[in-house]
Amino acid sequence: MNSRDIAVYLREAETQCRLSLGACIALNNAMNASSKNEDGTQNWERFRYIHGEVFRSIHSLLTHASNISRLFWPPIGRGKNGAKKEERGRILRERVGLPNENHPLKKRTLRDHLEHFDERIDSWRETSARKNYAQDLIGPQNMIQGLDPADMMRWYDPDRKRFMFRGEEFDMQELVSAINELLPTLNKAAEAAETELRGRKS
């Protein structure tokens, strides 16, 4: 890839980082929002809206994080295009100092769970022993007792910054910290590629 191509990819990754962090801000705003009326009573319509905003923001954060992931660790198919994507990922990782493996942004499992939620319901329907079902929970891990972990679909623990899905647990803070750390590196790497391009034109 030439410098211009590299700069384009890196600027896109930078954009996706900013969108991810914007979703994180929206998540924090939703968590801090009040669903009370002026007289202190609960506004249930407002409560449902805020509750939905929490999970919408998490989904948005994960979608943008997955877009970053696919730039640097693209899913590799067979044939010529697979080899090209593999090379692109390697070159971009080298530009910003990302490892080939073992990086929080490389993981796309939680995003896949949310993106293919219909299939996860199919799996629950086929495998659940007691057919209990709970989703969109916000609170500590022990807030509900007696349900099998695989019967709980979306659960966010804001104190631990963990997201749970059918017994799997995902560290949201680790992901956001990785994005925050990557953003300034991306900017510098993109600027360097753009400088290289200007130097070749002059």
Backbone as CSV, one residue per row, in Angstrom:
resi,resn,N_x,N_y,N_z,CA_x,CA_y,CA_z,C_x,C_y,C_z
1,MET,0.849,-1.199,0.000,0.000,0.000,0.000,0.877,1.239,0.000
2,ASN,0.432,2.278,-0.696,1.192,3.522,-0.687,0.755,4.394,0.498
3,SER,1.456,5.511,0.665,1.214,6.381,1.814,-0.200,6.933,1.844
4,ARG,-0.726,7.243,0.655,-2.089,7.777,0.609,-3.097,6.743,1.105
5,ASP,-2.954,5.510,0.640,-3.861,4.449,1.077,-3.778,4.260,2.591
6,ILE,-2.567,4.222,3.103,-2.370,4.033,4.539,-3.032,5.156,5.320
7,ALA,-2.843,6.396,4.867,-3.448,7.541,5.545,-4.966,7.441,5.564
8,VAL,-5.553,6.996,4.456,-7.022,6.860,4.383,-7.512,5.847,5.416
9,TYR,-6.870,4.695,5.486,-7.276,3.679,6.458,-7.109,4.181,7.887
10,LEU,-5.980,4.831,8.156,-5.721,5.294,9.514,-6.689,6.396,9.932
11,ARG,-7.043,7.279,9.002,-8.019,8.323,9.327,-9.397,7.714,9.585
12,GLU,-9.726,6.658,8.853,-11.006,5.980,9.112,-10.993,5.340,10.495
13,ALA,-9.886,4.712,10.852,-9.770,4.130,12.191,-9.886,5.209,13.259
14,GLU,-9.285,6.369,12.989,-9.376,7.498,13.920,-10.830,7.947,14.076
15,THR,-11.546,8.040,12.971,-12.967,8.403,13.011,-13.757,7.407,13.842
16,GLN,-13.513,6.123,13.629,-14.244,5.097,14.371,-13.906,5.144,15.863
17,CYS,-12.677,5.483,16.198,-12.311,5.661,17.605,-13.127,6.786,18.234
18,ARG,-13.215,7.903,17.535,-13.963,9.051,18.066,-15.451,8.717,18.205
19,LEU,-15.998,7.984,17.253,-17.397,7.581,17.341,-17.614,6.610,18.511
20,SER,-16.669,5.720,18.729,-16.750,4.803,19.876,-16.765,5.579,21.180
21,LEU,-15.854,6.537,21.289,-15.764,7.313,22.527,-16.984,8.209,22.703
22,GLY,-17.559,8.679,21.587,-18.815,9.429,21.671,-19.930,8.561,22.224
23,ALA,-19.978,7.299,21.800,-20.973,6.370,22.327,-20.749,6.102,23.808
24,CYS,-19.491,6.089,24.222,-19.174,5.904,25.636,-19.682,7.093,26.460
25,ILE,-19.513,8.305,25.930,-20.040,9.490,26.609,-21.561,9.400,26.717
26,ALA,-22.212,8.979,25.633,-23.668,8.818,25.652,-24.087,7.779,26.691
27,LEU,-23.309,6.707,26.810,-23.590,5.688,27.814,-23.508,6.275,29.217
28,ASN,-22.443,7.015,29.492,-22.282,7.617,30.822,-23.385,8.631,31.108
29,ASN,-23.771,9.397,30.088,-24.856,10.364,30.272,-26.164,9.656,30.606
30,ALA,-26.424,8.549,29.906,-27.651,7.792,30.177,-27.633,7.216,31.592
31,MET,-26.472,6.708,32.017,-26.372,6.135,33.357,-26.583,7.202,34.435
32,ASN,-26.207,8.445,34.142,-26.324,9.523,35.123,-27.642,10.291,35.033
33,ALA,-28.451,9.975,34.020,-29.709,10.708,33.832,-30.740,10.289,34.885
34,SER,-31.589,11.232,35.242,-32.648,10.965,36.216,-33.960,10.666,35.504
35,SER,-34.671,9.691,36.032,-35.993,9.368,35.482,-37.111,9.814,36.433
36,LYS,-36.782,10.720,37.327,-37.759,11.219,38.292,-38.462,12.467,37.767
37,ASN,-39.720,12.618,38.151,-40.441,13.859,37.914,-39.985,14.914,38.910
38,GLU,-40.408,16.157,38.697,-40.022,17.246,39.596,-40.476,16.995,41.026
39,ASP,-41.572,16.275,41.201,-42.069,16.000,42.555,-41.428,14.753,43.166
40,GLY,-40.450,14.164,42.458,-39.731,13.018,42.993,-40.324,11.671,42.654
41,THR,-41.486,11.643,42.006,-42.081,10.370,41.616,-41.387,9.827,40.366
42,GLN,-41.514,8.543,40.167,-40.864,7.891,39.033,-41.644,8.158,37.746
43,ASN,-40.923,8.615,36.724,-41.502,8.787,35.391,-41.132,7.536,34.599
44,TRP,-42.067,6.608,34.458,-41.740,5.311,33.875,-41.431,5.397,32.389
45,GLU,-42.084,6.328,31.698,-41.757,6.503,30.275,-40.323,6.991,30.124
46,ARG,-39.950,7.949,30.957,-38.576,8.449,30.955,-37.599,7.345,31.355
47,PHE,-37.967,6.539,32.329,-37.124,5.428,32.775,-36.857,4.461,31.629
48,ARG,-37.925,4.098,30.893,-37.758,3.157,29.775,-36.876,3.749,28.679
49,TYR,-37.018,5.047,28.442,-36.189,5.708,27.429,-34.709,5.659,27.841
50,ILE,-34.416,6.024,29.076,-33.032,6.024,29.565,-32.462,4.613,29.527
51,HIS,-33.260,3.651,29.954,-32.838,2.247,29.953,-32.448,1.822,28.536
52,GLY,-33.277,2.198,27.574,-32.974,1.874,26.180,-31.722,2.562,25.680
53,GLU,-31.498,3.803,26.139,-30.311,4.545,25.728,-29.026,3.877,26.213
54,VAL,-29.075,3.252,27.368,-27.899,2.545,27.884,-27.488,1.449,26.904
55,PHE,-28.433,0.630,26.495,-28.090,-0.492,25.618,-27.854,-0.044,24.183
56,ARG,-28.534,1.008,23.754,-28.248,1.552,22.420,-26.820,2.069,22.357
57,SER,-26.390,2.758,23.406,-25.042,3.315,23.441,-23.985,2.225,23.484
58,ILE,-24.249,1.171,24.259,-23.309,0.047,24.315,-23.187,-0.610,22.945
59,HIS,-24.330,-0.819,22.289,-24.309,-1.433,20.954,-23.544,-0.548,19.970
60,SER,-23.772,0.756,20.049,-23.065,1.683,19.166,-21.563,1.648,19.434
61,LEU,-21.186,1.676,20.687,-19.762,1.607,21.046,-19.127,0.353,20.459
62,LEU,-19.808,-0.773,20.623,-19.249,-2.040,20.148,-19.200,-2.117,18.628
63,THR,-20.183,-1.525,17.964,-20.185,-1.528,16.496,-18.991,-0.744,15.958
64,HIS,-18.751,0.442,16.510,-17.605,1.244,16.059,-16.282,0.583,16.441
65,ALA,-16.242,-0.038,17.615,-15.024,-0.756,18.011,-14.762,-1.917,17.062
66,SER,-15.822,-2.579,16.619,-15.663,-3.672,15.659,-15.159,-3.157,14.317
67,ASN,-15.600,-1.962,13.932,-15.101,-1.368,12.689,-13.598,-1.106,12.769
68,ILE,-13.140,-0.655,13.930,-11.688,-0.487,14.139,-11.006,-1.841,14.018
69,SER,-11.573,-2.821,14.696,-10.999,-4.164,14.711,-10.827,-4.723,13.306
70,ARG,-11.838,-4.544,12.475,-11.790,-5.115,11.127,-10.763,-4.425,10.241
71,LEU,-10.434,-3.176,10.537,-9.381,-2.502,9.780,-8.012,-3.120,10.062
72,PHE,-7.761,-3.422,11.333,-6.431,-3.900,11.733,-6.325,-5.427,11.770
73,TRP,-7.433,-6.091,12.064,-7.464,-7.562,12.085,-8.640,-8.020,11.228
74,PRO,-8.558,-7.848,9.920,-9.702,-8.172,9.066,-9.998,-9.666,9.073
75,PRO,-11.290,-10.009,8.967,-11.614,-11.431,8.799,-11.060,-11.909,7.462
76,ILE,-10.332,-12.978,7.482,-9.626,-13.437,6.282,-10.410,-14.552,5.613
77,GLY,-10.830,-14.286,4.384,-11.482,-15.317,3.583,-10.464,-16.005,2.688
78,ARG,-10.964,-16.831,1.821,-10.088,-17.541,0.903,-9.806,-16.698,-0.334
79,GLY,-8.741,-17.038,-1.027,-8.457,-16.429,-2.315,-7.679,-15.132,-2.221
80,LYS,-7.661,-14.439,-3.350,-6.847,-13.240,-3.513,-7.245,-12.131,-2.547
81,ASN,-8.547,-11.900,-2.367,-9.001,-10.829,-1.485,-8.607,-11.076,-0.044
82,GLY,-8.633,-12.340,0.375,-8.212,-12.671,1.729,-6.764,-12.316,1.969
83,ALA,-5.919,-12.615,1.010,-4.493,-12.291,1.132,-4.272,-10.788,1.163
84,LYS,-5.038,-10.051,0.363,-4.911,-8.588,0.350,-5.327,-7.988,1.683
85,LYS,-6.408,-8.500,2.236,-6.866,-7.986,3.528,-5.864,-8.316,4.635
86,GLU,-5.303,-9.516,4.557,-4.308,-9.902,5.554,-3.093,-8.978,5.494
87,GLU,-2.660,-8.659,4.287,-1.521,-7.754,4.124,-1.863,-6.353,4.624
88,ARG,-3.058,-5.883,4.275,-3.479,-4.561,4.743,-3.470,-4.480,6.267
89,GLY,-4.036,-5.497,6.920,-4.050,-5.503,8.381,-2.652,-5.478,8.963
90,ARG,-1.756,-6.268,8.386,-0.379,-6.326,8.890,0.313,-4.974,8.752
91,ILE,0.164,-4.343,7.593,0.811,-3.044,7.360,0.269,-1.994,8.331
92,LEU,-1.034,-1.960,8.508,-1.628,-0.962,9.404,-1.233,-1.211,10.858
93,ARG,-1.195,-2.478,11.259,-0.772,-2.782,12.638,0.653,-2.328,12.865
94,GLU,1.518,-2.561,11.887,2.911,-2.146,12.023,3.028,-0.628,12.145
95,ARG,2.195,0.093,11.421,2.241,1.564,11.443,1.926,2.139,12.824
96,VAL,1.056,1.461,13.554,0.652,2.007,14.866,1.130,1.154,16.035
97,GLY,1.906,0.116,15.745,2.488,-0.698,16.810,1.502,-1.617,17.517
98,LEU,0.517,-2.132,16.790,-0.437,-3.068,17.384,0.065,-4.497,17.214
99,PRO,-0.207,-5.358,18.181,0.241,-6.752,18.066,-0.634,-7.527,17.091
100,ASN,-0.118,-8.660,16.648,-0.913,-9.532,15.774,-2.052,-10.189,16.545
101,GLU,-1.804,-10.465,17.814,-2.795,-11.141,18.660,-2.902,-10.403,19.995
102,ASN,-3.810,-10.902,20.833,-3.910,-10.461,22.230,-4.044,-8.955,22.401
103,HIS,-5.051,-8.394,21.778,-5.379,-6.982,21.970,-6.880,-6.865,22.186
104,PRO,-7.335,-6.005,23.121,-8.777,-5.902,23.384,-9.607,-5.584,22.144
105,LEU,-9.062,-4.809,21.220,-9.828,-4.438,20.039,-9.959,-5.573,19.024
106,LYS,-9.122,-6.567,19.139,-9.201,-7.692,18.195,-10.442,-8.554,18.459
107,LYS,-10.918,-8.517,19.696,-12.039,-9.365,20.093,-13.360,-8.776,19.588
108,ARG,-14.139,-9.586,18.895,-15.422,-9.116,18.370,-16.591,-9.984,18.830
109,THR,-16.375,-10.807,19.834,-17.394,-11.769,20.252,-18.662,-11.084,20.747
110,LEU,-18.522,-10.091,21.634,-19.710,-9.446,22.183,-20.478,-8.708,21.104
111,ARG,-19.768,-8.015,20.237,-20.446,-7.329,19.140,-21.207,-8.329,18.282
112,ASP,-20.614,-9.498,18.039,-21.279,-10.523,17.237,-22.544,-11.033,17.936
113,HIS,-22.476,-11.179,19.277,-23.664,-11.593,20.023,-24.818,-10.619,19.791
114,LEU,-24.530,-9.326,19.869,-25.584,-8.322,19.733,-26.034,-8.181,18.284
115,GLU,-25.099,-8.300,17.353,-25.427,-8.153,15.938,-26.273,-9.327,15.430
116,HIS,-26.052,-10.502,16.011,-26.775,-11.714,15.586,-27.683,-12.198,16.721
117,PHE,-28.393,-11.249,17.289,-29.202,-11.542,18.475,-30.289,-12.578,18.188
118,ASP,-30.827,-12.541,16.974,-31.871,-13.514,16.629,-31.351,-14.944,16.746
119,GLU,-30.096,-15.139,16.329,-29.504,-16.475,16.408,-29.244,-16.878,17.855
120,ARG,-28.934,-15.892,18.694,-28.714,-16.200,20.111,-30.032,-16.592,20.784
121,ILE,-31.144,-15.976,20.351,-32.447,-16.395,20.869,-32.761,-17.810,20.381
122,ASP,-32.447,-18.085,19.114,-32.626,-19.445,18.598,-31.887,-20.451,19.476
123,SER,-30.642,-20.121,19.815,-29.823,-21.015,20.626,-30.425,-21.186,22.017
124,TRP,-30.889,-20.062,22.612,-31.531,-20.142,23.928,-32.752,-21.060,23.860
125,ARG,-33.583,-20.898,22.829,-34.807,-21.685,22.691,-34.492,-23.172,22.601
126,GLU,-33.396,-23.498,21.955,-33.043,-24.901,21.732,-32.296,-25.525,22.905
127,THR,-31.633,-24.705,23.732,-30.743,-25.269,24.756,-31.144,-24.975,26.193
128,SER,-32.033,-23.988,26.410,-32.372,-23.621,27.787,-33.091,-24.768,28.487
129,ALA,-32.605,-25.118,29.661,-33.197,-26.233,30.406,-34.533,-25.856,31.025
130,ARG,-34.623,-24.626,31.589,-35.841,-24.244,32.323,-36.675,-23.185,31.610
131,LYS,-36.186,-22.710,30.469,-36.919,-21.738,29.646,-37.210,-20.419,30.370
132,ASN,-36.382,-20.080,31.359,-36.445,-18.728,31.915,-35.766,-17.789,30.931
133,TYR,-36.122,-16.509,31.014,-35.538,-15.556,30.062,-35.507,-14.170,30.697
134,ALA,-34.335,-13.524,30.640,-34.202,-12.148,31.119,-33.228,-11.421,30.208
135,GLN,-33.517,-10.151,29.935,-32.604,-9.367,29.112,-32.676,-7.900,29.525
136,ASP,-31.650,-7.158,29.107,-31.558,-5.713,29.339,-31.590,-5.381,30.826
137,LEU,-30.711,-6.045,31.556,-30.588,-5.826,32.994,-29.464,-4.832,33.250
138,ILE,-29.672,-3.955,34.218,-28.636,-2.999,34.625,-28.491,-3.103,36.137
139,GLY,-27.319,-3.483,36.582,-27.102,-3.598,38.013,-26.019,-4.608,38.324
140,PRO,-25.786,-4.860,39.611,-24.716,-5.773,40.016,-25.017,-7.213,39.627
141,GLN,-23.971,-8.006,39.642,-24.060,-9.378,39.150,-25.039,-10.229,39.962
142,ASN,-25.219,-9.880,41.226,-26.081,-10.696,42.099,-27.488,-10.114,42.241
143,MET,-27.900,-9.205,41.358,-29.203,-8.559,41.520,-30.370,-9.515,41.265
144,ILE,-30.134,-10.577,40.512,-31.159,-11.596,40.263,-30.569,-12.950,40.638
145,GLN,-31.325,-13.698,41.406,-30.896,-15.024,41.832,-31.803,-16.080,41.217
146,GLY,-31.243,-17.263,41.014,-32.064,-18.406,40.624,-32.185,-18.652,39.135
147,LEU,-31.641,-17.761,38.309,-31.686,-17.978,36.861,-30.362,-18.570,36.393
148,ASP,-30.445,-19.461,35.426,-29.220,-19.968,34.816,-28.555,-18.832,34.043
149,PRO,-27.228,-18.715,34.115,-26.544,-17.640,33.378,-26.889,-17.612,31.894
150,ALA,-27.105,-18.783,31.294,-27.406,-18.845,29.863,-28.799,-18.329,29.533
151,ASP,-29.617,-18.068,30.556,-30.965,-17.525,30.349,-30.994,-15.999,30.449
152,MET,-29.824,-15.373,30.629,-29.750,-13.914,30.765,-28.961,-13.363,29.583
153,MET,-29.636,-12.585,28.754,-29.091,-12.242,27.440,-28.234,-10.976,27.426
154,ARG,-28.692,-9.906,28.001,-27.912,-8.659,28.012,-27.968,-8.097,29.424
155,TRP,-26.771,-7.921,30.005,-26.715,-7.492,31.405,-25.492,-6.597,31.564
156,TYR,-25.726,-5.352,31.959,-24.620,-4.411,32.151,-24.474,-4.098,33.625
157,ASP,-23.274,-4.302,34.135,-22.926,-3.959,35.517,-22.112,-2.673,35.483
158,PRO,-22.738,-1.510,35.794,-22.022,-0.238,35.657,-20.911,-0.040,36.684
159,ASP,-21.023,-0.677,37.834,-19.974,-0.518,38.852,-18.679,-1.193,38.419
160,ARG,-18.788,-2.359,37.833,-17.594,-3.093,37.392,-17.273,-2.843,35.928
161,LYS,-18.153,-2.095,35.219,-17.988,-1.836,33.777,-17.871,-3.147,33.003
162,ARG,-18.742,-4.083,33.348,-18.748,-5.394,32.704,-20.088,-5.633,32.027
163,PHE,-20.035,-6.297,30.895,-21.243,-6.679,30.163,-21.306,-8.190,30.153
164,MET,-22.456,-8.730,30.537,-22.617,-10.180,30.584,-23.645,-10.622,29.550
165,PHE,-23.357,-11.730,28.924,-24.239,-12.262,27.879,-24.213,-13.776,27.950
166,ARG,-25.323,-14.361,28.370,-25.474,-15.814,28.450,-24.295,-16.488,29.151
167,GLY,-23.874,-15.908,30.260,-22.815,-16.499,31.061,-21.416,-16.063,30.699
168,GLU,-21.248,-15.372,29.581,-19.948,-14.814,29.212,-19.841,-13.396,29.768
169,GLU,-18.657,-13.001,30.165,-18.442,-11.679,30.738,-17.395,-10.922,29.927
170,PHE,-17.669,-9.642,29.675,-16.809,-8.827,28.822,-16.460,-7.534,29.549
171,ASP,-15.191,-7.167,29.493,-14.675,-5.984,30.182,-14.799,-4.759,29.282
172,MET,-15.809,-3.925,29.529,-16.033,-2.739,28.714,-14.953,-1.682,28.954
173,GLN,-14.490,-1.580,30.196,-13.469,-0.573,30.496,-12.165,-0.878,29.774
174,GLU,-11.818,-2.140,29.682,-10.606,-2.536,28.964,-10.688,-2.105,27.503
175,LEU,-11.860,-2.271,26.911,-12.055,-1.894,25.514,-11.947,-0.384,25.328
176,VAL,-12.632,0.377,26.173,-12.606,1.842,26.059,-11.197,2.368,26.308
177,SER,-10.495,1.809,27.273,-9.107,2.237,27.543,-8.215,1.971,26.340
178,ALA,-8.423,0.846,25.668,-7.625,0.526,24.482,-7.891,1.531,23.359
179,ILE,-9.137,1.954,23.205,-9.478,2.938,22.178,-8.860,4.284,22.519
180,ASN,-8.959,4.686,23.774,-8.350,5.951,24.211,-6.843,5.960,23.976
181,GLU,-6.222,4.841,24.218,-4.768,4.724,24.038,-4.387,4.752,22.566
182,LEU,-5.222,4.167,21.727,-4.911,4.071,20.297,-5.098,5.402,19.571
183,LEU,-6.055,6.214,20.001,-6.435,7.409,19.247,-5.267,8.352,18.956
184,PRO,-4.474,8.793,19.943,-3.371,9.703,19.604,-2.304,9.047,18.727
185,THR,-2.106,7.747,18.884,-1.146,7.029,18.046,-1.616,7.017,16.596
186,LEU,-2.907,6.833,16.404,-3.473,6.866,15.054,-3.262,8.222,14.403
187,ASN,-3.507,9.265,15.163,-3.347,10.616,14.619,-1.914,10.865,14.166
188,LYS,-0.956,10.470,14.981,0.457,10.658,14.624,0.840,9.817,13.403
189,ALA,0.362,8.586,13.367,0.700,7.703,12.245,0.080,8.217,10.950
190,ALA,-1.147,8.733,11.035,-1.800,9.283,9.836,-1.078,10.530,9.356
191,GLU,-0.677,11.380,10.285,0.080,12.581,9.917,1.397,12.215,9.259
192,ALA,2.055,11.180,9.771,3.328,10.744,9.187,3.123,10.241,7.766
193,ALA,2.062,9.479,7.537,1.776,8.982,6.184,1.453,10.140,5.243
194,GLU,0.722,11.127,5.726,0.384,12.292,4.906,1.617,13.132,4.593
195,THR,2.539,13.220,5.549,3.801,13.930,5.315,4.627,13.212,4.254
196,GLU,4.661,11.883,4.325,5.364,11.099,3.311,4.783,11.384,1.927
197,LEU,3.476,11.445,1.862,2.804,11.684,0.578,3.135,13.049,0.034
198,ARG,3.126,14.061,0.889,3.469,15.430,0.431,4.913,15.503,-0.041
199,GLY,5.805,14.753,0.664,7.205,14.757,0.280,7.424,14.152,-1.088
200,ARG,6.643,13.171,-1.437,6.804,12.537,-2.747,6.240,13.397,-3.862
201,LYS,5.268,14.244,-3.523,4.674,15.114,-4.536,5.532,16.336,-4.815
202,SER,6.329,16.776,-3.836,7.107,18.007,-4.015,8.382,17.755,-4.802
